[in-house]
Amino acid sequence: MLPLDTPSDTSPDQFSSRLRPEGNRPYPAISYEIFLLMHAQERARRSEEALFQRLSSIFDWQLSRRQQRQYTQKLKDGFTFVLTDPAKSILWTSNSFLSMTGYRNQDVVGKTPRILHGPGTNPTVLQQIRDALQQHKPVQAELINYRKSGDAYVCQVAIDPMYNSQGELTHFLAVEQEVR
């Protein structure tokens, strides 16, 4: 049995005139492309979650199961992670950092989060963040950051100090979300 699109009495020239113009692909092809994209995104998410688990293990962070689940869920939900050393130099960012800021991971590694600040960033909020981090305390804030393009956006950030099994501060982890 022949497919519905190819009648048996049609010559090749007649058949080619019935083909759809480029860009007007049938519904199943588009659905398949969407499926492949979603599958690739899910694979990338799982890979990023596994990477975060490896970082946790390598640096011997003392995270409860509840904290691990919360961080994993935040990654699944598309939050942006920024990992810094105690001197606040960026060591790693999650994949969503690019879509939120326009900066690739390699653009910001070795720099401080100050790269995201600009004229509208509130210095009082920055000082509150600095004070909390200096005391090794978690902090939450809402601030105006700037994309690589110079466009401002409002960011909700929660920064946690990360400790190893010896109780030493090893990193700070910022979990961020664009709110406006």
Protein Blocks (a to p, Z undefined) as FASTA:
>chain_A
ZZfklcfkbcfklmmmmpccehiacfklmmmmmmmmmmmmmmmmmmmmmmmmmmmmmnop
acdfklmmmmmmmmmnopacddddfkopafbdcfklmmmnopafklmgopafklmgcfkl
cfklmmmmmmmmmnopacddddddddfkopacdddddddddddfkopafbdcdddddfZZ
